[in-house]
Amino acid sequence: MALSAIAITHAKPAEKSYKLTDERGMYLLVTPEGFRYWRFNYRFDGKSRTLALGVFPDVSLADARVKRDSARRLLAAGEDPMERRKQDERDARAISGDTFRAIGDEWLLRLRMQGRTAATLRKMRWMLSFAYPALGDRPITAVTAPELLEVLRSVEVRGRYETATRLRSTFGTIFRYAIATGRAQRDVSYDLRGALIVPKTTHRAALIEPEAVGGLLRVIEDYDGQPSVRIALRLAAHLFVRPGELRSAEWGEFDTGNAIWTIPAEKTKMRRQHRVPLSSQVLAIIEELRPITGKGKYLFPSVRSGARPISDNTLNAALRRLGYDKTQMTAHGFRAMASTLLNETGKWHADAIERQLGHIESNEVRRAYARGEHWPERVAMMASWSDYLDRLRTGAKIIKGKFGRFN
C-alpha cells in the first residue's frame, strides 16, 4: 500500500527504528531520534543494496518517488544506481577541482611553498584577478584560446601592454602545471603567440655620467626627509643591490665584524643566498643608522609600523623629491649606474661584476664552469667603488674609466 503525506506527517519516533513502506522498494525509515530517511531497496548482480534518497521533509514524498523511479530506470538499463551516484560525485569533485581558479590557486600555493616573496605572490594574484571573474569557475579543459585572448585584450585596452604579456606567460605556466598534474592535455595559451601588442622596451632610468652621479650624491646628502630614507639612498649607491633587498634588509643579516651582508635566498630574485662585501664607508653609514632604527628588526622600517619595512615606492618618491623624475633616475637605476661605470673601467672581471649584481649566468654549460664567487675581487671592487663615489661626491677631478684596484 502506498504511503500518504498524512501518514508520514503523523509518524512518531519509537523505541526502535521502524519502516513505513511505500511502493516499488521505497520506504521511510523513522529513527528513535525522530529523523525520517527515504530509502530504496533493490538487487543488483545478485546482491541486495540500499540507496539513500534524502531526508523528509527536505525531500517530499513526491520527490522521493521521482528519485526512486530514476534509480529503477538505471536498473532496467543494467546499471547500478549506487555506483552511478558515486561516479557522479567523483565527476563533480573532479570538475570543481579542475577549474581554472582551483588550479591557479594550487599553483600559487606551490610558489609560496617554494619560498617566493610575499610581493611576488601579491603580484601573481593581482594578475590572475583579471582572469578569475570570466574563467575562474570554468573547467580548465574547457577554456579556449579566444577566451584567454578576450581577458588579455581587456588588460590591453587599459594600456597595460606589459601586464598583458606577463599574464599570457602566467596562463602558459598554469596550463603546463595542469598538464603535469594530469588535468589538461595541452597549453592553449601557446596559440596566442603574436596576438598581443608588443610593448616597447624601456630601460630603467639611471645616471651613468660621473659628473651627474656626483651631483646626485651631493643632493642625497642634503635630503631633508626621513634620516633613514637619506641613508637608504646613500647605501643604494654604494651597494647597488635590488631595491626590494635593500628596503627589507634586517639587522640580523649584517656581520659588521667581518664586513659582510648576507641576503637570504628567499629575499633574492634568483632564490640564491647573496653576499655583499661592506666597504669601510658602508660600515660607517650603517653605524649612523644604528641609533635611529637599530633596536628594531629592519634597517628601514615603515613609519606606520616597525613590523614591516618601507614600501616599494619610498626610494623613488625620495628621488622625485630631490628633483629627479622617472626618466632621469630610479631606485633600480643605482644598479645600472654601478654596472656601467664598473665595466667601463676595464679593471674588474665581468663575472665579478655580474656576481655582485646578483645575476646568474643564463648559459647552463657556462654556469656549470663558473661557480666561483670571485669573492676577493669583489671585496676589492666594492672598496674601490665606495672610494670612487666619495671622490665624485666631493667634486674631485675624475679621469673617466680609470678608477680601480690601484687608485
C-alpha positions in Angstrom: 0.0 0.0 0.0 1.3 3.4 -1.0 2.3 5.9 1.7 0.3 9.1 2.2 1.6 12.6 3.2 -0.7 12.4 6.3 0.8 9.1 7.4 4.3 10.5 7.1 3.5 13.7 9.0 2.0 11.8 11.9 4.8 9.2 12.1 6.1 9.3 15.7 9.5 8.1 17.0 9.5 4.7 18.7 11.9 2.9 20.9 13.5 1.3 17.9 13.8 2.4 14.2 10.9 1.3 12.0 9.8 1.5 8.4 6.8 2.9 6.6 6.7 1.1 3.3 5.8 2.8 0.0 5.7 1.1 -3.4 8.4 -0.5 -5.6 11.0 -0.9 -2.9 10.9 2.6 -1.3 10.2 3.2 2.4 10.6 5.8 5.1 12.9 4.9 7.9 11.9 6.6 11.2 14.5 6.6 14.0 14.1 6.9 17.7 15.6 10.4 17.5 12.7 11.5 15.2 14.7 11.6 11.9 12.9 10.3 8.8 15.0 9.0 6.0 13.9 7.9 2.5 15.4 4.6 1.4 15.2 2.4 -1.7 16.0 -1.3 -1.5 17.0 -3.1 -4.7 19.0 -6.1 -6.0 21.9 -5.8 -8.5 24.2 -8.5 -9.7 22.5 -10.9 -7.2 23.2 -8.6 -4.2 20.8 -6.6 -2.0 21.6 -2.9 -1.8 20.0 0.2 -0.2 20.1 3.6 -1.8 19.6 6.8 0.2 17.0 9.2 -1.4 17.1 12.1 1.1 15.6 13.3 4.4 12.0 14.2 5.0 10.7 17.0 4.9 13.6 18.4 2.8 12.7 15.7 0.3 9.0 15.3 -0.1 7.1 12.1 -0.8 6.7 13.1 -4.5 10.4 14.0 -4.8 11.5 10.7 -3.2 9.3 8.8 -5.7 11.0 10.7 -8.6 14.4 9.6 -7.3 13.2 6.0 -6.9 11.9 5.9 -10.4 15.1 7.3 -11.8 17.0 4.6 -10.0 14.7 1.9 -11.4 15.3 3.1 -14.9 19.1 2.8 -14.3 18.5 -0.8 -13.1 16.4 -1.6 -16.2 19.3 -0.3 -18.3 21.7 -2.7 -16.4 23.4 0.0 -14.3 23.8 0.1 -10.5 22.2 3.3 -9.2 24.6 3.4 -6.2 27.7 3.2 -8.4 26.2 5.7 -10.8 25.8 8.2 -7.9 29.4 7.6 -6.7 30.6 8.3 -10.2 28.6 11.4 -10.5 30.0 12.6 -7.2 33.6 11.8 -8.4 32.9 13.7 -11.6 31.6 16.7 -9.7 34.6 16.7 -7.4 36.9 16.5 -10.4 35.2 19.4 -12.2 35.3 21.6 -9.1 39.0 20.7 -8.5 39.9 21.2 -12.1 38.6 24.7 -12.6 41.0 27.4 -13.8 40.7 29.1 -10.4 41.4 25.9 -8.4 44.5 25.1 -10.4 45.7 28.7 -10.4 45.3 28.8 -6.6 47.1 25.5 -6.3 49.9 26.8 -8.4 50.2 29.9 -6.2 50.3 27.7 -3.1 53.2 25.9 -4.6 55.0 29.1 -5.3 54.6 30.1 -1.6 55.9 26.7 -0.5 58.9 27.3 -2.8 59.7 30.4 -0.8 58.6 33.1 -3.2 58.3 36.5 -1.6 55.1 38.0 -0.5 55.5 40.7 -3.0 55.8 38.2 -5.9 52.7 36.3 -4.7 50.7 39.5 -4.4 51.7 40.4 -8.0 50.7 37.0 -9.3 47.3 37.1 -7.5 46.7 40.6 -8.9 47.4 39.4 -12.5 45.1 36.4 -12.1 42.4 38.7 -10.7 41.9 39.8 -14.3 41.1 36.2 -15.4 39.1 34.8 -12.5 35.8 36.6 -13.0 35.4 35.3 -16.5 37.4 32.0 -16.3 37.7 31.1 -12.7 34.8 28.6 -12.4 35.4 27.0 -15.8 37.0 23.6 -16.1 40.5 24.3 -17.4 40.0 21.8 -20.2 37.0 23.9 -21.4 39.0 27.2 -21.6 39.8 28.2 -25.1 42.4 30.4 -26.6 39.9 33.1 -27.7 38.6 33.3 -24.1 42.1 33.8 -22.9 42.6 36.5 -25.6 39.5 38.3 -24.5 40.9 38.6 -21.0 44.2 39.8 -22.3 42.6 42.3 -24.5 40.7 43.7 -21.5 44.1 44.4 -20.0 45.5 45.8 -23.2 42.7 48.4 -23.5 43.9 49.9 -20.3 47.3 50.5 -21.8 48.8 47.7 -19.7 50.7 46.0 -22.6 53.5 44.6 -20.4 51.0 43.2 -17.9 49.1 41.5 -20.7 52.3 39.9 -22.0 53.2 38.7 -18.5 49.7 37.4 -17.9 49.9 35.4 -21.1 53.1 33.8 -19.8 51.3 33.1 -16.5 48.5 31.4 -18.4 51.0 29.2 -20.0 52.6 28.3 -16.7 49.3 27.4 -15.2 48.3 25.2 -18.2 51.6 23.4 -18.1 51.1 22.8 -14.4 47.7 21.4 -15.2 49.2 19.1 -17.9 51.9 17.9 -15.5 49.2 17.0 -12.9 47.0 15.2 -15.4 44.2 17.8 -15.6 44.8 19.2 -19.1 46.0 17.9 -22.4 47.6 21.0 -23.9 48.6 24.6 -23.3 46.0 26.6 -25.3 47.9 29.9 -24.5 50.5 28.7 -27.0 48.0 29.6 -29.7 48.2 33.3 -28.7 51.7 33.9 -29.9 51.7 37.1 -31.9 48.2 38.1 -30.9 49.2 40.7 -28.3 50.6 44.2 -28.7 54.4 44.0 -28.0 55.3 46.8 -25.6 58.3 48.9 -26.5 61.2 48.0 -24.2 62.2 50.8 -21.9 65.2 50.6 -19.7 65.0 51.9 -16.1 66.3 55.4 -15.9 69.8 55.8 -14.5 72.6 58.3 -14.3 75.8 57.0 -15.8 77.9 60.1 -16.4 80.4 60.7 -13.5 79.5 64.4 -13.2 75.8 63.6 -12.9 76.5 60.8 -10.4 78.5 63.3 -8.3 75.6 65.7 -8.4 73.2 63.1 -7.3 75.3 62.0 -4.4 75.6 65.6 -3.2 71.8 66.2 -3.3 71.3 63.0 -1.4 73.5 64.3 1.4 71.2 67.3 1.6 68.0 65.3 1.6 65.7 66.8 4.3 63.2 64.0 4.6 63.4 61.0 7.0 67.0 60.4 8.0 66.7 56.7 7.5 65.5 57.3 3.9 68.5 59.5 3.2 70.8 56.7 4.5 68.9 54.2 2.3 69.7 56.3 -0.8 73.3 56.5 0.2 73.5 52.7 0.7 71.7 52.2 -2.6 74.6 54.0 -4.4 77.3 52.1 -2.5 75.8 48.6 -2.5 73.6 48.6 -5.7 71.5 45.7 -4.6 67.9 45.3 -5.8 65.6 47.9 -4.2 63.5 45.2 -2.6 66.6 43.6 -1.0 67.7 46.9 0.4 64.3 48.1 1.8 63.7 44.7 3.5 67.3 44.4 5.0 67.3 43.2 8.6 69.9 44.0 11.2 70.4 40.3 11.8 71.7 39.8 8.3 74.7 42.1 8.9 78.1 40.8 10.2 79.9 44.1 10.6 82.8 42.4 12.3 83.6 40.6 9.0 82.1 43.3 6.8 79.5 41.1 5.1 75.8 41.4 4.5 74.2 38.0 3.8 70.9 38.3 2.0 68.8 35.1 2.5 67.8 33.2 -0.6 64.1 33.8 -0.1 64.7 37.6 -0.5 66.6 37.4 -3.7 65.2 37.3 -7.2 67.3 34.3 -8.2 66.5 32.4 -4.9 70.1 32.1 -4.1 71.8 33.5 -1.0 73.7 36.6 -1.9 76.7 38.0 0.0 77.6 41.7 -0.2 81.1 42.9 0.9 80.8 46.1 3.1 83.3 48.8 2.5 84.6 51.0 5.3 82.3 53.8 4.1 79.3 51.5 4.2 80.1 50.3 7.7 80.3 53.9 8.8 76.9 54.7 7.2 75.4 51.7 9.0 76.7 52.9 12.3 75.0 56.3 11.6 71.7 54.4 11.1 72.0 52.2 14.2 70.8 54.8 16.8 67.8 55.5 14.6 66.5 52.0 13.8 68.9 49.6 15.4 66.5 48.5 18.1 64.1 47.1 15.6 64.1 44.3 13.1 64.5 46.3 9.9 67.1 48.8 8.9 64.4 50.8 7.2 61.1 50.2 9.0 57.9 51.8 7.8 56.9 55.0 9.7 53.5 53.4 10.3 54.7 50.1 11.8 58.1 48.8 12.7 56.8 45.3 11.9 57.3 45.9 8.2 59.8 47.7 6.0 59.4 50.8 3.9 57.2 50.5 0.8 58.4 49.7 -2.7 57.9 53.4 -3.7 59.7 55.1 -0.8 63.1 55.5 -2.5 61.6 56.5 -5.8 59.4 59.1 -4.1 62.6 60.4 -2.3 64.3 60.8 -5.7 61.3 62.7 -7.0 61.5 65.0 -4.0 65.2 65.6 -4.9 64.1 66.7 -8.3 64.8 63.6 -10.4 61.8 62.4 -12.4 61.3 58.8 -13.5 63.0 59.4 -16.9 66.2 60.5 -15.1 66.8 58.2 -12.1 65.0 55.4 -10.2 65.9 53.3 -7.2 66.7 50.4 -9.6 68.9 52.8 -11.6 71.7 52.6 -9.0 72.3 49.1 -10.3 72.7 50.2 -13.9 74.8 53.1 -12.7 77.3 50.8 -11.0 77.3 48.2 -13.7 78.0 50.7 -16.4 80.8 52.6 -14.6 82.4 49.4 -13.2 82.5 47.8 -16.6 83.9 50.9 -18.2 87.0 50.8 -16.0 88.2 47.6 -17.5 89.8 46.8 -14.1 87.3 44.2 -12.9 86.4 40.8 -14.3 82.9 41.0 -15.9 81.9 37.8 -14.0 82.8 39.5 -10.7 80.6 42.5 -11.5 77.7 40.2 -12.6 78.1 38.1 -9.5 78.0 41.3 -7.3 74.8 42.3 -9.1 73.3 39.0 -8.1 73.0 37.8 -11.7 73.2 34.2 -12.7 74.8 33.1 -16.0 72.0 32.2 -18.4 74.0 29.7 -20.3 73.7 26.4 -18.4 77.0 24.9 -19.7 79.0 28.1 -18.8 77.2 28.3 -15.5 78.5 24.9 -14.6 82.0 26.0 -15.0 81.6 29.5 -13.5 80.6 28.6 -9.9 83.3 30.8 -8.3 82.0 33.8 -6.4 85.1 36.0 -7.2 85.0 36.9 -3.6 88.4 38.5 -3.1 88.0 40.6 -6.3 84.5 41.7 -5.2 85.8 42.8 -1.8 88.4 44.9 -3.5 86.0 46.2 -6.1 83.4 47.3 -3.6 86.0 49.2 -1.6 87.3 50.9 -4.7 83.7 51.7 -5.8 83.0 53.4 -2.4 86.2 55.4 -2.8 85.2 56.4 -6.3 81.8 57.6 -5.1 83.4 59.6 -2.4 85.6 61.4 -4.9 82.6 62.1 -7.2 80.6 63.4 -4.2 83.3 65.8 -3.2 83.8 67.0 -6.8 87.3 65.7 -7.2 88.5 65.6 -10.8 87.9 62.1 -12.2 89.5 60.6 -15.2 86.7 58.5 -16.6 87.3 54.8 -16.7 90.5 54.8 -14.6 89.3 54.0 -11.1 90.1 50.5 -9.8 92.4 48.4 -7.8 95.4 50.8 -7.9 93.8 54.2 -7.3 
